[in-house]
Amino acid sequence: MKRTAPLLLRIVSLTLILTLAPFAHGGPVSKKEKRLALRGKLSDIKSKINTVQAKIVQTRRSEVAILSDLSQSKSMLMSTRAKLAESISRLARVKKEQAAVKAALAASENRLQQREMFLARRMAVNYRQGPVRYASVILGSRSMGELVSRAQVVRSVVRYDARLIAQIKADRIEVLRWKAAADAKAQQAGALMAELAARQVQEAAELNRLRQVQVEVKQRRREFEGELTALEEDSNNIASRLRTLAETPVGRVRRLMPLSSGGFIHPVDARITSGFGMRYHPILHYTKLHTGTDFGAGYGSTIHAAASGVIVVAGSMRGYGNTIVIDHGGGVSTLYGHCSALLVTEGQTINQGDPIGRVGATGYATGPHLHFEVRRDGQPVDPMGYL
């Protein structure tokens, strides 16, 4: 990721070199021409700075997109794996049902085969004995009782043969039914296996996408760790500088001066988007102290001094970007970070409400806003206790 302050310094340095180059070796140039040239270069610098800042803001907004992609990838992967598990379970059930159908089909075919063989043997015997066999059995009776008995036997045999034929017909119908069921189960199993293969491909694609997003998240984590380190260094440097200034003769005088009885005013007319205190970082996955209060003001909005005091810092820092610090006396100071422009200089005395800068997104900022801090003896405290 590009770093705002070094990049802007390079642009400014290069532009100044280009600006001063014509005057280094050329002839005399009028003041008016110099002013016009400088104004043109200044306009070009501002244009380049705005372009770079816009790119930085757009790049940093990708954090939200990365987190969204990560969450979406995890959700889709979980959904895909749930569907994959369901497909595996359904395939297992279908294969079990398919095995039962095959077993029933085999039993029906075996029963049909046995009955057809038995019927074939009986028909062969009947053919050899001829069509008069049943009649001769009945006519060969020697008494009425024997006749009745033989007739009953003949009827039983005929009924048995008829039942056997009916059972064979039923077995054939059942075999056809089980064959159709087996074909349906085989088709269902094939469809489930194709679905399973597709789910596995989808899972692999989602897993690969998730890994890519995780690589981006790791890269962003390293960048954010660097940003937080820079912000902490800035904060510590400011605290050290304020303590050093407090030990100077002028600093001791300001420290003994009471704070303005009017209290502090809001530095910009905008809503608070983030307060002072510990907050959880969605990428770094740990809590860090947010040392100030963020105001969601638009780019270029005027920043006003929260109270009267002396400008002790007005310059660029790596984490806070363009920064202003005002010493209000009594060991209390205020900080205004990420400014797009500074309207004051160090050592300048200002009154409450005076314009001191413009809202921007310099340093480590995800978009235009004012980062406002109140410090007591150099250490950040909750600004809401003063506003």
TORKOL-4160 file (C-alpha; in steps of 0.2 Angstrom, whole numbers, padded with zeros to 4 digits, m for minus):
387
<pt num="1" X="0000" Y="0000" Z="0000"/>
<pt num="2" X="0006" Y="0018" Z="m0003"/>
<pt num="3" X="0011" Y="0028" Z="0012"/>
<pt num="4" X="0003" Y="0045" Z="0011"/>
<pt num="5" X="0016" Y="0057" Z="0019"/>
<pt num="6" X="0032" Y="0050" Z="0010"/>
<pt num="7" X="0023" Y="0050" Z="m0007"/>
<pt num="8" X="0016" Y="0068" Z="m0004"/>
<pt num="9" X="0034" Y="0074" Z="0001"/>
<pt num="10" X="0041" Y="0066" Z="m0015"/>
<pt num="11" X="0028" Y="0075" Z="m0025"/>
<pt num="12" X="0031" Y="0092" Z="m0016"/>
<pt num="13" X="0050" Y="0090" Z="m0017"/>
<pt num="14" X="0050" Y="0085" Z="m0036"/>
<pt num="15" X="0038" Y="0100" Z="m0040"/>
<pt num="16" X="0049" Y="0112" Z="m0030"/>
<pt num="17" X="0064" Y="0106" Z="m0040"/>
<pt num="18" X="0055" Y="0109" Z="m0056"/>
<pt num="19" X="0049" Y="0126" Z="m0050"/>
<pt num="20" X="0066" Y="0132" Z="m0045"/>
<pt num="21" X="0076" Y="0125" Z="m0059"/>
<pt num="22" X="0071" Y="0139" Z="m0072"/>
<pt num="23" X="0078" Y="0152" Z="m0059"/>
<pt num="24" X="0094" Y="0144" Z="m0055"/>
<pt num="25" X="0103" Y="0147" Z="m0072"/>
<pt num="26" X="0092" Y="0159" Z="m0081"/>
<pt num="27" X="0092" Y="0178" Z="m0082"/>
<pt num="28" X="0083" Y="0190" Z="m0071"/>
<pt num="29" X="0064" Y="0186" Z="m0068"/>
<pt num="30" X="0051" Y="0198" Z="m0062"/>
<pt num="31" X="0042" Y="0195" Z="m0046"/>
<pt num="32" X="0026" Y="0194" Z="m0055"/>
<pt num="33" X="0032" Y="0180" Z="m0066"/>
<pt num="34" X="0039" Y="0171" Z="m0051"/>
<pt num="35" X="0022" Y="0173" Z="m0042"/>
<pt num="36" X="0012" Y="0167" Z="m0058"/>
<pt num="37" X="0024" Y="0152" Z="m0060"/>
<pt num="38" X="0023" Y="0147" Z="m0042"/>
<pt num="39" X="0004" Y="0148" Z="m0042"/>
<pt num="40" X="0004" Y="0137" Z="m0057"/>
<pt num="41" X="0015" Y="0124" Z="m0049"/>
<pt num="42" X="0005" Y="0125" Z="m0033"/>
<pt num="43" X="m0011" Y="0122" Z="m0042"/>
<pt num="44" X="m0002" Y="0107" Z="m0050"/>
<pt num="45" X="0004" Y="0101" Z="m0033"/>
<pt num="46" X="m0014" Y="0102" Z="m0026"/>
<pt num="47" X="m0021" Y="0093" Z="m0041"/>
<pt num="48" X="m0008" Y="0079" Z="m0039"/>
<pt num="49" X="m0011" Y="0078" Z="m0020"/>
<pt num="50" X="m0029" Y="0076" Z="m0023"/>
<pt num="51" X="m0027" Y="0062" Z="m0035"/>
<pt num="52" X="m0015" Y="0053" Z="m0024"/>
<pt num="53" X="m0026" Y="0055" Z="m0009"/>
<pt num="54" X="m0041" Y="0049" Z="m0019"/>
<pt num="55" X="m0032" Y="0033" Z="m0024"/>
<pt num="56" X="m0026" Y="0030" Z="m0006"/>
<pt num="57" X="m0044" Y="0032" Z="0000"/>
<pt num="58" X="m0050" Y="0020" Z="m0013"/>
<pt num="59" X="m0037" Y="0007" Z="m0009"/>
<pt num="60" X="m0040" Y="0008" Z="0009"/>
<pt num="61" X="m0059" Y="0005" Z="0007"/>
<pt num="62" X="m0054" Y="m0012" Z="0000"/>
<pt num="63" X="m0053" Y="m0017" Z="0018"/>
<pt num="64" X="m0072" Y="m0018" Z="0019"/>
<pt num="65" X="m0073" Y="m0027" Z="0002"/>
<pt num="66" X="m0060" Y="m0040" Z="0008"/>
<pt num="67" X="m0069" Y="m0043" Z="0024"/>
<pt num="68" X="m0085" Y="m0045" Z="0015"/>
<pt num="69" X="m0077" Y="m0057" Z="0003"/>
<pt num="70" X="m0070" Y="m0067" Z="0017"/>
<pt num="71" X="m0086" Y="m0068" Z="0026"/>
<pt num="72" X="m0095" Y="m0073" Z="0010"/>
<pt num="73" X="m0082" Y="m0086" Z="0005"/>
<pt num="74" X="m0084" Y="m0094" Z="0022"/>
<pt num="75" X="m0103" Y="m0094" Z="0022"/>
<pt num="76" X="m0103" Y="m0101" Z="0004"/>
<pt num="77" X="m0090" Y="m0115" Z="0009"/>
<pt num="78" X="m0100" Y="m0120" Z="0024"/>
<pt num="79" X="m0116" Y="m0120" Z="0013"/>
<pt num="80" X="m0107" Y="m0131" Z="0000"/>
<pt num="81" X="m0100" Y="m0143" Z="0012"/>
<pt num="82" X="m0118" Y="m0145" Z="0020"/>
<pt num="83" X="m0125" Y="m0149" Z="0003"/>
<pt num="84" X="m0111" Y="m0160" Z="0000"/>
<pt num="85" X="m0114" Y="m0170" Z="0016"/>
<pt num="86" X="m0132" Y="m0171" Z="0012"/>
<pt num="87" X="m0128" Y="m0177" Z="m0006"/>
<pt num="88" X="m0117" Y="m0191" Z="0002"/>
<pt num="89" X="m0130" Y="m0196" Z="0014"/>
<pt num="90" X="m0144" Y="m0197" Z="0001"/>
<pt num="91" X="m0132" Y="m0207" Z="m0010"/>
<pt num="92" X="m0129" Y="m0219" Z="0004"/>
<pt num="93" X="m0148" Y="m0221" Z="0007"/>
<pt num="94" X="m0151" Y="m0224" Z="m0012"/>
<pt num="95" X="m0137" Y="m0237" Z="m0013"/>
<pt num="96" X="m0144" Y="m0246" Z="0002"/>
<pt num="97" X="m0162" Y="m0245" Z="m0006"/>
<pt num="98" X="m0154" Y="m0251" Z="m0022"/>
<pt num="99" X="m0146" Y="m0266" Z="m0014"/>
<pt num="100" X="m0163" Y="m0270" Z="m0006"/>
<pt num="101" X="m0171" Y="m0269" Z="m0023"/>
<pt num="102" X="m0158" Y="m0280" Z="m0031"/>
<pt num="103" X="m0160" Y="m0293" Z="m0017"/>
<pt num="104" X="m0179" Y="m0293" Z="m0019"/>
<pt num="105" X="m0177" Y="m0294" Z="m0038"/>
<pt num="106" X="m0165" Y="m0309" Z="m0036"/>
<pt num="107" X="m0177" Y="m0318" Z="m0024"/>
<pt num="108" X="m0192" Y="m0315" Z="m0036"/>
<pt num="109" X="m0182" Y="m0321" Z="m0051"/>
<pt num="110" X="m0176" Y="m0337" Z="m0041"/>
<pt num="111" X="m0194" Y="m0341" Z="m0036"/>
<pt num="112" X="m0201" Y="m0338" Z="m0054"/>
<pt num="113" X="m0187" Y="m0350" Z="m0060"/>
<pt num="114" X="m0191" Y="m0363" Z="m0048"/>
<pt num="115" X="m0210" Y="m0363" Z="m0052"/>
<pt num="116" X="m0207" Y="m0362" Z="m0070"/>
<pt num="117" X="m0196" Y="m0378" Z="m0069"/>
<pt num="118" X="m0208" Y="m0387" Z="m0058"/>
<pt num="119" X="m0223" Y="m0382" Z="m0070"/>
<pt num="120" X="m0212" Y="m0388" Z="m0085"/>
<pt num="121" X="m0209" Y="m0405" Z="m0077"/>
<pt num="122" X="m0228" Y="m0408" Z="m0073"/>
<pt num="123" X="m0232" Y="m0403" Z="m0091"/>
<pt num="124" X="m0219" Y="m0415" Z="m0097"/>
<pt num="125" X="m0227" Y="m0429" Z="m0087"/>
<pt num="126" X="m0245" Y="m0425" Z="m0092"/>
<pt num="127" X="m0239" Y="m0425" Z="m0110"/>
<pt num="128" X="m0231" Y="m0442" Z="m0109"/>
<pt num="129" X="m0247" Y="m0450" Z="m0100"/>
<pt num="130" X="m0259" Y="m0443" Z="m0112"/>
<pt num="131" X="m0275" Y="m0433" Z="m0111"/>
<pt num="132" X="m0285" Y="m0448" Z="m0104"/>
<pt num="133" X="m0275" Y="m0450" Z="m0088"/>
<pt num="134" X="m0288" Y="m0441" Z="m0077"/>
<pt num="135" X="m0303" Y="m0449" Z="m0085"/>
<pt num="136" X="m0295" Y="m0467" Z="m0083"/>
<pt num="137" X="m0291" Y="m0463" Z="m0064"/>
<pt num="138" X="m0309" Y="m0459" Z="m0061"/>
<pt num="139" X="m0317" Y="m0473" Z="m0072"/>
<pt num="140" X="m0305" Y="m0486" Z="m0064"/>
<pt num="141" X="m0314" Y="m0483" Z="m0047"/>
<pt num="142" X="m0322" Y="m0500" Z="m0040"/>
<pt num="143" X="m0335" Y="m0491" Z="m0029"/>
<pt num="144" X="m0344" Y="m0475" Z="m0026"/>
<pt num="145" X="m0333" Y="m0470" Z="m0012"/>
<pt num="146" X="m0317" Y="m0473" Z="m0022"/>
<pt num="147" X="m0325" Y="m0463" Z="m0036"/>
<pt num="148" X="m0328" Y="m0448" Z="m0025"/>
<pt num="149" X="m0311" Y="m0449" Z="m0017"/>
<pt num="150" X="m0302" Y="m0451" Z="m0034"/>
<pt num="151" X="m0312" Y="m0436" Z="m0041"/>
<pt num="152" X="m0307" Y="m0425" Z="m0026"/>
<pt num="153" X="m0289" Y="m0429" Z="m0029"/>
<pt num="154" X="m0291" Y="m0425" Z="m0048"/>
<pt num="155" X="m0299" Y="m0408" Z="m0043"/>
<pt num="156" X="m0285" Y="m0404" Z="m0031"/>
<pt num="157" X="m0272" Y="m0408" Z="m0044"/>
<pt num="158" X="m0280" Y="m0397" Z="m0057"/>
<pt num="159" X="m0283" Y="m0383" Z="m0044"/>
<pt num="160" X="m0264" Y="m0385" Z="m0039"/>
<pt num="161" X="m0259" Y="m0383" Z="m0057"/>
<pt num="162" X="m0270" Y="m0368" Z="m0059"/>
<pt num="163" X="m0263" Y="m0360" Z="m0044"/>
<pt num="164" X="m0245" Y="m0364" Z="m0050"/>
<pt num="165" X="m0249" Y="m0355" Z="m0066"/>
<pt num="166" X="m0257" Y="m0340" Z="m0058"/>
<pt num="167" X="m0241" Y="m0339" Z="m0046"/>
<pt num="168" X="m0230" Y="m0339" Z="m0061"/>
<pt num="169" X="m0239" Y="m0325" Z="m0069"/>
<pt num="170" X="m0239" Y="m0315" Z="m0053"/>
<pt num="171" X="m0220" Y="m0319" Z="m0051"/>
<pt num="172" X="m0217" Y="m0312" Z="m0068"/>
<pt num="173" X="m0226" Y="m0296" Z="m0065"/>
<pt num="174" X="m0217" Y="m0294" Z="m0048"/>
<pt num="175" X="m0200" Y="m0297" Z="m0057"/>
<pt num="176" X="m0204" Y="m0284" Z="m0070"/>
<pt num="177" X="m0209" Y="m0272" Z="m0056"/>
<pt num="178" X="m0193" Y="m0275" Z="m0046"/>
<pt num="179" X="m0183" Y="m0273" Z="m0062"/>
<pt num="180" X="m0191" Y="m0256" Z="m0065"/>
<pt num="181" X="m0188" Y="m0251" Z="m0047"/>
<pt num="182" X="m0170" Y="m0256" Z="m0049"/>
<pt num="183" X="m0168" Y="m0246" Z="m0065"/>
<pt num="184" X="m0175" Y="m0231" Z="m0056"/>
<pt num="185" X="m0163" Y="m0233" Z="m0041"/>
<pt num="186" X="m0149" Y="m0235" Z="m0053"/>
<pt num="187" X="m0154" Y="m0219" Z="m0062"/>
<pt num="188" X="m0156" Y="m0210" Z="m0045"/>
<pt num="189" X="m0139" Y="m0215" Z="m0039"/>
<pt num="190" X="m0131" Y="m0210" Z="m0055"/>
<pt num="191" X="m0139" Y="m0192" Z="m0054"/>
<pt num="192" X="m0133" Y="m0191" Z="m0035"/>
<pt num="193" X="m0116" Y="m0196" Z="m0040"/>
<pt num="194" X="m0115" Y="m0183" Z="m0053"/>
<pt num="195" X="m0122" Y="m0170" Z="m0041"/>
<pt num="196" X="m0109" Y="m0176" Z="m0028"/>
<pt num="197" X="m0095" Y="m0173" Z="m0041"/>
<pt num="198" X="m0102" Y="m0156" Z="m0045"/>
<pt num="199" X="m0103" Y="m0152" Z="m0026"/>
<pt num="200" X="m0085" Y="m0157" Z="m0024"/>
<pt num="201" X="m0079" Y="m0146" Z="m0038"/>
<pt num="202" X="m0089" Y="m0132" Z="m0031"/>
<pt num="203" X="m0081" Y="m0135" Z="m0014"/>
<pt num="204" X="m0064" Y="m0135" Z="m0021"/>
<pt num="205" X="m0067" Y="m0118" Z="m0030"/>
<pt num="206" X="m0074" Y="m0110" Z="m0014"/>
<pt num="207" X="m0060" Y="m0117" Z="m0004"/>
<pt num="208" X="m0047" Y="m0110" Z="m0017"/>
<pt num="209" X="m0057" Y="m0093" Z="m0017"/>
<pt num="210" X="m0057" Y="m0093" Z="0002"/>
<pt num="211" X="m0038" Y="m0096" Z="0003"/>
<pt num="212" X="m0035" Y="m0082" Z="m0010"/>
<pt num="213" X="m0045" Y="m0070" Z="0001"/>
<pt num="214" X="m0036" Y="m0076" Z="0017"/>
<pt num="215" X="m0020" Y="m0071" Z="0008"/>
<pt num="216" X="m0026" Y="m0054" Z="0005"/>
<pt num="217" X="m0032" Y="m0053" Z="0023"/>
<pt num="218" X="m0015" Y="m0058" Z="0029"/>
<pt num="219" X="m0007" Y="m0044" Z="0018"/>
<pt num="220" X="m0019" Y="m0031" Z="0024"/>
<pt num="221" X="m0016" Y="m0037" Z="0042"/>
<pt num="222" X="0003" Y="m0033" Z="0039"/>
<pt num="223" X="m0001" Y="m0017" Z="0032"/>
<pt num="224" X="m0013" Y="m0012" Z="0046"/>
<pt num="225" X="0000" Y="m0018" Z="0059"/>
<pt num="226" X="0012" Y="m0006" Z="0051"/>
<pt num="227" X="m0001" Y="0008" Z="0051"/>
<pt num="228" X="m0005" Y="0005" Z="0069"/>
<pt num="229" X="0014" Y="0005" Z="0073"/>
<pt num="230" X="0016" Y="0022" Z="0064"/>
<pt num="231" X="0001" Y="0029" Z="0073"/>
<pt num="232" X="0008" Y="0023" Z="0090"/>
<pt num="233" X="0025" Y="0031" Z="0086"/>
<pt num="234" X="0016" Y="0047" Z="0081"/>
<pt num="235" X="0006" Y="0047" Z="0097"/>
<pt num="236" X="0022" Y="0044" Z="0107"/>
<pt num="237" X="0032" Y="0057" Z="0098"/>
<pt num="238" X="0018" Y="0070" Z="0101"/>
<pt num="239" X="0017" Y="0065" Z="0119"/>
<pt num="240" X="0036" Y="0067" Z="0121"/>
<pt num="241" X="0036" Y="0083" Z="0112"/>
<pt num="242" X="0022" Y="0090" Z="0123"/>
<pt num="243" X="0032" Y="0085" Z="0138"/>
<pt num="244" X="0048" Y="0093" Z="0132"/>
<pt num="245" X="0039" Y="0109" Z="0127"/>
<pt num="246" X="0031" Y="0109" Z="0145"/>
<pt num="247" X="0048" Y="0110" Z="0152"/>
<pt num="248" X="0053" Y="0125" Z="0143"/>
<pt num="249" X="0051" Y="0143" Z="0151"/>
<pt num="250" X="0037" Y="0147" Z="0139"/>
<pt num="251" X="0029" Y="0130" Z="0142"/>
<pt num="252" X="0030" Y="0131" Z="0161"/>
<pt num="253" X="0021" Y="0148" Z="0159"/>
<pt num="254" X="0007" Y="0140" Z="0148"/>
<pt num="255" X="0006" Y="0125" Z="0160"/>
<pt num="256" X="0002" Y="0137" Z="0174"/>
<pt num="257" X="m0011" Y="0146" Z="0164"/>
<pt num="258" X="m0029" Y="0141" Z="0168"/>
<pt num="259" X="m0040" Y="0134" Z="0154"/>
<pt num="260" X="m0052" Y="0145" Z="0146"/>
<pt num="261" X="m0068" Y="0147" Z="0156"/>
<pt num="262" X="m0079" Y="0145" Z="0140"/>
<pt num="263" X="m0074" Y="0127" Z="0138"/>
<pt num="264" X="m0071" Y="0118" Z="0122"/>
<pt num="265" X="m0082" Y="0118" Z="0106"/>
<pt num="266" X="m0084" Y="0105" Z="0093"/>
<pt num="267" X="m0070" Y="0107" Z="0080"/>
<pt num="268" X="m0081" Y="0103" Z="0065"/>
<pt num="269" X="m0100" Y="0103" Z="0062"/>
<pt num="270" X="m0102" Y="0084" Z="0059"/>
<pt num="271" X="m0108" Y="0069" Z="0068"/>
<pt num="272" X="m0096" Y="0058" Z="0078"/>
<pt num="273" X="m0092" Y="0042" Z="0069"/>
<pt num="274" X="m0081" Y="0034" Z="0081"/>
<pt num="275" X="m0078" Y="0037" Z="0100"/>
<pt num="276" X="m0063" Y="0037" Z="0111"/>
<pt num="277" X="m0059" Y="0020" Z="0119"/>
<pt num="278" X="m0054" Y="0002" Z="0116"/>
<pt num="279" X="m0061" Y="m0005" Z="0100"/>
<pt num="280" X="m0059" Y="m0022" Z="0091"/>
<pt num="281" X="m0050" Y="m0022" Z="0074"/>
<pt num="282" X="m0059" Y="m0033" Z="0061"/>
<pt num="283" X="m0043" Y="m0039" Z="0052"/>
<pt num="284" X="m0030" Y="m0039" Z="0066"/>
<pt num="285" X="m0042" Y="m0047" Z="0078"/>
<pt num="286" X="m0037" Y="m0038" Z="0094"/>
<pt num="287" X="m0042" Y="m0023" Z="0103"/>
<pt num="288" X="m0033" Y="m0007" Z="0102"/>
<pt num="289" X="m0035" Y="0010" Z="0110"/>
<pt num="290" X="m0043" Y="0023" Z="0099"/>
<pt num="291" X="m0035" Y="0039" Z="0106"/>
<pt num="292" X="m0048" Y="0051" Z="0100"/>
<pt num="293" X="m0065" Y="0055" Z="0093"/>
<pt num="294" X="m0068" Y="0054" Z="0074"/>
<pt num="295" X="m0080" Y="0067" Z="0066"/>
<pt num="296" X="m0087" Y="0062" Z="0049"/>
<pt num="297" X="m0085" Y="0079" Z="0040"/>
<pt num="298" X="m0084" Y="0080" Z="0022"/>
<pt num="299" X="m0067" Y="0083" Z="0012"/>
<pt num="300" X="m0062" Y="0101" Z="0014"/>
<pt num="301" X="m0073" Y="0106" Z="0028"/>
<pt num="302" X="m0066" Y="0119" Z="0039"/>
<pt num="303" X="m0058" Y="0114" Z="0056"/>
<pt num="304" X="m0060" Y="0126" Z="0070"/>
<pt num="305" X="m0049" Y="0128" Z="0086"/>
<pt num="306" X="m0059" Y="0120" Z="0100"/>
<pt num="307" X="m0052" Y="0133" Z="0112"/>
<pt num="308" X="m0039" Y="0147" Z="0112"/>
<pt num="309" X="m0021" Y="0143" Z="0113"/>
<pt num="310" X="m0004" Y="0142" Z="0104"/>
<pt num="311" X="0000" Y="0131" Z="0089"/>
<pt num="312" X="0014" Y="0119" Z="0095"/>
<pt num="313" X="0013" Y="0107" Z="0080"/>
<pt num="314" X="0008" Y="0110" Z="0062"/>
<pt num="315" X="0015" Y="0098" Z="0050"/>
<pt num="316" X="0015" Y="0081" Z="0042"/>
<pt num="317" X="0016" Y="0064" Z="0052"/>
<pt num="318" X="0017" Y="0047" Z="0045"/>
<pt num="319" X="0001" Y="0040" Z="0054"/>
<pt num="320" X="m0009" Y="0056" Z="0058"/>
<pt num="321" X="m0005" Y="0064" Z="0041"/>
<pt num="322" X="m0006" Y="0083" Z="0041"/>
<pt num="323" X="m0008" Y="0087" Z="0060"/>
<pt num="324" X="m0011" Y="0102" Z="0071"/>
<pt num="325" X="m0008" Y="0102" Z="0090"/>
<pt num="326" X="m0014" Y="0117" Z="0101"/>
<pt num="327" X="m0008" Y="0120" Z="0118"/>
<pt num="328" X="m0022" Y="0127" Z="0128"/>
<pt num="329" X="m0013" Y="0129" Z="0145"/>
<pt num="330" X="m0015" Y="0120" Z="0161"/>
<pt num="331" X="m0006" Y="0104" Z="0153"/>
<pt num="332" X="m0021" Y="0102" Z="0141"/>
<pt num="333" X="m0019" Y="0101" Z="0122"/>
<pt num="334" X="m0029" Y="0096" Z="0107"/>
<pt num="335" X="m0024" Y="0087" Z="0091"/>
<pt num="336" X="m0032" Y="0088" Z="0074"/>
<pt num="337" X="m0027" Y="0074" Z="0062"/>
<pt num="338" X="m0028" Y="0069" Z="0044"/>
<pt num="339" X="m0030" Y="0087" Z="0038"/>
<pt num="340" X="m0030" Y="0090" Z="0019"/>
<pt num="341" X="m0023" Y="0108" Z="0022"/>
<pt num="342" X="m0015" Y="0117" Z="0037"/>
<pt num="343" X="m0021" Y="0135" Z="0039"/>
<pt num="344" X="m0009" Y="0139" Z="0054"/>
<pt num="345" X="0010" Y="0138" Z="0058"/>
<pt num="346" X="0019" Y="0133" Z="0074"/>
<pt num="347" X="0020" Y="0147" Z="0087"/>
<pt num="348" X="0004" Y="0156" Z="0081"/>
<pt num="349" X="m0008" Y="0161" Z="0094"/>
<pt num="350" X="m0026" Y="0158" Z="0090"/>
<pt num="351" X="m0043" Y="0161" Z="0097"/>
<pt num="352" X="m0057" Y="0148" Z="0100"/>
<pt num="353" X="m0067" Y="0145" Z="0084"/>
<pt num="354" X="m0053" Y="0151" Z="0072"/>
<pt num="355" X="m0051" Y="0141" Z="0056"/>
<pt num="356" X="m0035" Y="0131" Z="0058"/>
<pt num="357" X="m0036" Y="0118" Z="0044"/>
<pt num="358" X="m0047" Y="0108" Z="0032"/>
<pt num="359" X="m0054" Y="0090" Z="0034"/>
<pt num="360" X="m0045" Y="0077" Z="0023"/>
<pt num="361" X="m0039" Y="0059" Z="0023"/>
<pt num="362" X="m0020" Y="0061" Z="0024"/>
<pt num="363" X="m0010" Y="0048" Z="0034"/>
<pt num="364" X="m0018" Y="0032" Z="0038"/>
<pt num="365" X="m0036" Y="0036" Z="0035"/>
<pt num="366" X="m0050" Y="0026" Z="0026"/>
<pt num="367" X="m0059" Y="0041" Z="0021"/>
<pt num="368" X="m0061" Y="0060" Z="0024"/>
<pt num="369" X="m0064" Y="0063" Z="0043"/>
<pt num="370" X="m0057" Y="0073" Z="0057"/>
<pt num="371" X="m0047" Y="0063" Z="0071"/>
<pt num="372" X="m0049" Y="0074" Z="0086"/>
<pt num="373" X="m0039" Y="0071" Z="0102"/>
<pt num="374" X="m0038" Y="0079" Z="0119"/>
<pt num="375" X="m0022" Y="0076" Z="0129"/>
<pt num="376" X="m0018" Y="0080" Z="0147"/>
<pt num="377" X="0001" Y="0081" Z="0151"/>
<pt num="378" X="0004" Y="0073" Z="0133"/>
<pt num="379" X="m0007" Y="0058" Z="0136"/>
<pt num="380" X="m0024" Y="0055" Z="0127"/>
<pt num="381" X="m0040" Y="0057" Z="0137"/>
<pt num="382" X="m0058" Y="0056" Z="0132"/>
<pt num="383" X="m0063" Y="0072" Z="0122"/>
<pt num="384" X="m0081" Y="0070" Z="0127"/>
<pt num="385" X="m0076" Y="0075" Z="0145"/>
<pt num="386" X="m0071" Y="0093" Z="0137"/>
<pt num="387" X="m0084" Y="0095" Z="0123"/>
